[in-house]
Structure formats: structure tokens, C-alpha cells
Amino acid sequence: MKKTLYLILLTAGMLTPLSSQAAQQFATQAEAEKSVTEDGYILVVYAKGWDRFSEAFCKKIIAAPEIREAAGNAALILTPFYQYANSDERMAQREVWGNLREPRANSMETYPSLLMYDKAGYLYARVQGTLLMRGTIEEIAADVKAKLEAKRKQEAIMEKAEAASGVEKAKLIAEACAFDNIEWPEGARNMVKAADPGDESGMVRRLHFDPWGFSQKHAGKPTDGGMQLGAAEMVKTMQKYLEDPAYTPEQKQVFYANMIGQLRREDRVGNMADIKRYAMEIKKLNPDSNLGVTADQIIKLWCSSEDKKK
């Protein structure tokens, strides 16, 4: 009975088999643009002429079924990148890249790499480095899939933001910036400022936070434009920042790090208990972040019993 019912529904068009997504490969961006989907483009970029290993490796990556499945409906393009291109090589390279912006000489890309662009041509993610060079095909595919899924979620949030205004819009844009494996939406800072010029949401503070500039301002010497706060004043000032809900856990880790730094500079041994306590707070906020991992070393190296004897 169940089998008969299934066949009737299938024949009537009420049930359809699930189609498996698999990215298609194109020779150039211009060719891919004719049928590009919301999943955009994934360029599998090899070092043309200056890395003998790179091209063969990228051909293997782009042909792998695991990669094609993970890439959803993105357009895959095997793409050359010259180190020092002559005019003919520049033309050949540009023919493949088409309208997509090529990385600058001082940007974050390493080669070989998988560069992920959205449909509009915005570079939102990279798969490169140790994962690409040392990882398995399955691990590389998992990273591609995770980044693509994050982008889809980000775009859904930005659609809500477009329909919102004021504080609500600013908060939604900031939420779209919270993904740690892809870039922020293009122009996010300016959009938040425009939506909430008075920063009632606190998201302008959040998105414009510069940990290096912040630390220089509070701990740097006056001759370098800094305030050079003493330990007591540093702790008091950082506590005020810690009470502000606008800042993320990772940003609050920076406040604790500034406290620890000044306490150590003034009296490492005498302030050891506070240094340890603040390091543990850093760990609680996010144990997997750079400062979260560093907190273990702070406790080990600066708060050991042997250190007290020095």
C-alpha cells in the first residue's frame, strides 16, 4: 500500500527526488557570468610559471568530487596568477579573471589558493595556507562548505538589514559581521554609521575598534601620542570599557590584555595574583582566540611559583 501511494504521488508530481548540488567548472569568468548563481565564483588559483607544483595541485583540487559538492552552485574556475607578468601574460591572466578584482601585491593571498567571490565580485573568503597544503580533500571541502554556508547566512541577515532602519539596522549589520570565517559585508562600517550616526546601538564602536590603535593610545608613551596610563588608572579605565555591552568577547580580551601588560611592567611579582585573575578572564571570554590561547602562556610564564623567586 505504501509503495503504491508513493508511486501515485511521484507520478502526480507531488514528490520529487532530491537533486544533489555540484559546482560546474568554467574556463573564464566571462563564460561563468552567463549562468552564475547566488553562490558566486570560486577561483582555484595556481602560481603560473613560478611554482611547478601549484598547477597540478590545483587541477587535482578542482576535479575532486568532494570539492565540487561542497562548492554548491558556485562557478569553479581554474585560474593562473603570475608573479611578474609581461604584457602578454597579463592579458592571458585578465582573460580568465574577467571582471573579478585580482588580489593586490600586499593583500592576504598565498598561492595556491581558493578565492571565493560572491555574485557581485566581492572577495569574501579564502582557503589557503596550511589547510590547503596539508589538509585532506575532505578537510578542504569542509572548509569550502562552511564558508559558503556562512556567506548564505550573512546575505540572509543583510536582506533583513536592508528592510530595517536606525538601531535595528545597525545591529543587523553588526550581526552579519560576526562570522569569523568570512569577510564582513562590503562597506559595513559606513552602512552602520549611516544607519545609526549617534551610535545608540554601540555597533559603530564595535565595528571601528582597532586593538592596536587602542593599546597604543592607552599604554603608549606621550611622545608617541599615547596616554601611558599607570597600572591603577589602566585598570580603572579598562573596567569602564568592559562594562560596555557594545564590545565583543574578543574585544574585551584586549582590555584585559592592556591591564595585564601594565601590571606586569610596573610590578610583575607584586601584581601576580591580578595578572593571573585577568588572564583567566581572557580565557573565559574565548579560549580558542589568539588571546585565549595566549592566556595559558601568561599564567605559565608570568604566574609560576618559580617566577616569584626571580
N, C-alpha and C positions, 0 to 999 in steps of 0.2 A: 504493500500500500504506500509506504513512504517513498519507495523508488518510483512508483507510478506518478505520485504527486510531484516529485522533483522534476521528472521529465516533462510533465504538463506545464509547470511554471517556467522551465527553461525554454520550452518551445514558444510559450507566450511572451517571452522576453522579459519576464519578471525576475529572473535570476541571470546574472552574467558572470562568467568566470573572471577572477581577479587577474588583471594584467600586470606583469612584472615590469618595473621600470628598468631601463638600461640606457645609459647615455650613448649618444651617437658620436662618431668621430668625423670631423670635417678638416679639409686641407687648409682653409683660411678663415679668418673672422668674417670676411665679406660673404663667404659661402654659408657660414653658420648663421649669420644675421637673418637670413631669409626665413629661417624656421626656429629661431631662438625662443626658448620658453622663459618662464619666470625664474627658472633655476640658473639662468645666465650661462657663463662660459667657464670652463676650467682649462687653462693652458698648462700643458706638460712641457716645461721649458728645459732645454738642454743647452750646454755650453758648446756652441758651434765653433769648431776649429781650435779650441784651446783646452779640451778635456776629452780624450779619446774614449773614456769610459761612459761619459754622460749620455751620448745619443742612444747607444744600445740599451742603456738602463732605462731611459725614458720610453723607448719603444716597447720594452717589456711591461712597464707600468701601465701605459695607455691601453695595451691589449688585454690586460688582466680582467677576467670576468668580474672579479670582486670589486675592482675599481669602477668598472662601468655600471655595476649595480648600485654602488654607494653614491655615485655621482647623479643619481636620479635622472632628470631630464635635461641636465646641463649639456652644452655642446663641448665636446673634447677636441682640443687642437694640439697637435704635436708642433712645438714652436721653437725655433732657433734663437739664440741670443749670442751675438758676437761680443768679444771683449774690446777689440779695436777694429771696428768695421770700416772698410773702404766704401766708396760711393756705391759700387755695385752690391756689396754685401748689405749696406744699409737699405737699399731698395728691395732686396730679397727678404730681408727681415721685416720691413714695413709691410710688404705684401701679405705676409702671414698674420701679423699683429692687427692690420687693418685700423679700425677706429679705437682700438684699445690702447690706453696710455702705457707706454713702456716704462719700466722702472728706471728711476734716476740712478746716477752713479753712486750717490751717497745714501740710497734708501736701504731697506731692511732685507732685500732678497739675497739669497745664496743659490748657487746652481749646482746640480739640477734642482728644480722646484716645481710644485704645483701651485699655480696662481689662480685664485678663484675670484671671478668678476661677476657682478650682478648684471642684469639685462641692460642696464643703462651704461655699463662700462666702468663701474666703480670697483676698485680692488678691495675686497672685504676680508680676504683670508689668504694665508699661505700655508702650505705643507712643505717643510724643508728641514734641513739640518739633520740631527741625529735620528729622528723618527724616520725620515725618508731614506736615509743612507743605511741605517742599521736595523730598521724595523721589518717585520714580515709584511707580506702583501695584505694579510688580514688586518694588521695593526694600522697600516697606511690607509686602507679602505675605511676602517672605523673612524679615523680622524677626519677624512673627507666627509663621511656621512654626518658626523657630529657637527662639523662646521656648516654644512648645508642646512641641516635641521635648525641650527641656531639662527641662521640667516632668515629662514622662513618665519620663525617665531618673531624675530626682530621686525620684519616687514609687517607682520600682523599687528604688532604693537604700534608701529608708526602709522598704520592706517587709522587706528583709533585716535592717535595724536592729531592727525590731520582734521579730524572731525571735532576736536576739542579746542579749548582756548584757555588762556590765563594759567593759573596754578596747575590745573588739571593737565593741560597740555605739557607744561614743563616737566611734571612728574612722569608722564608717559614717555617723553623723550629720554629722560634720565634712565627710566626702566629699560629702554631699548639700548642704552649704553652699558648695561650691566653684564652683558655676555663677555666672558673672559677669553673666548677662543676666536672671536672675530672682531673686526674694527667697529668703531662707533658709526652710526649713520652719518653720511657726509653732511657737514655743516651743522652738526648737533649743537655745538656751543652757541653759535649765532641764533639758531632757532629757539633755544631756551631763553636767551637774553631777550629776544623779540617777544616771546610769549609772556615772560614774567620780568619786565625791566626792573621792578623793585625787589626782586629776589625774595618774594614772600614764601616761595616753596623751598628755598635753600639750594635748589638744583644748580643755580648759576655758580654758587660757591663750590658745590661738589664737582662740577664738570671743569671748572677752571683751576682746580687745585693742582699745584706744582710742588711735589715733595722736595725737590732740590732747591727751588727758589724759596720755599717756606723755611727750610732748615737754615739756609744762608741768611735769611732775614733775621731769624731769632738767635742763631748761635754764632753768626759771623762777626768778624771784627768791625768796629766802626769805620776803619779805613777802607774796608771792602763794602761798605754800605749796610753792614749788619748791626743788630742791637746788642749782641754779645751779652745776653742775659745771664745773670748768676744762677746758681742751682735753685735757690728758693724761688726767685722770680720766674724762672723757666717752668718749674713745676706748677706754680700758680697759674701762669698763662696757658700752659698746655691743658690744665684741668678745665678751663673755660671752653677750649675747643672741643674737648672730649664730651662736654655736655650738649653740644650742638648736634641734633639728630640729622642734620643735612649731610654729615660726613659718613663715608662708608667704613666698614671694619678695617680695611686695608689702609685707609687714610688715617684712621685713629691709631693704627700701629706706628705711623710716622710720629705722631705726637708723643707716644711713649718712648720712641727711639730718641727723640730730642731730649727728653727728660733723663734718660739713661746716659746719654753722651755727656751732658753737662755735669751730672752727679759723678760720673767716673773721672772727668777732667779735674774736678775740684778736690775730691777725696774718695778715691776708689775703695779703700778699705773701710773707711768710716761710713760710707753710703752703701755698703754691700747688700744689706738687707733690703733697702729700697730698690736697688738695681735688680735684684732677683725678683722682687714682687712685681715690678713693672715688666720685666721680661716674661713672667708668667702670664700677665695680662695680654701681652702681644700674642702669646701662644694661644690663649683662649679665643682671641678675635678671629684668627685664621691660621691654624697650624701648618697649612700647606703653602702659604705665600712665602715670598723670599724672606721677609722679616720674621715670619712664623718659624721658619727653619733656622734662621739666624739666632732666634731666642734661645735655642738649646745650647748653642755655642757660647752665647753670652753667659749663661748660667755655669757652663762647664769651665770656661776660661777665666771669667772675672769674679765668680762667686764660689770658688772652691776653697776648701779649708787650707790648702797649701798657699793660696794666694794671700791669705791673711798674714802669713809669716813673712811675706816679702816687704 
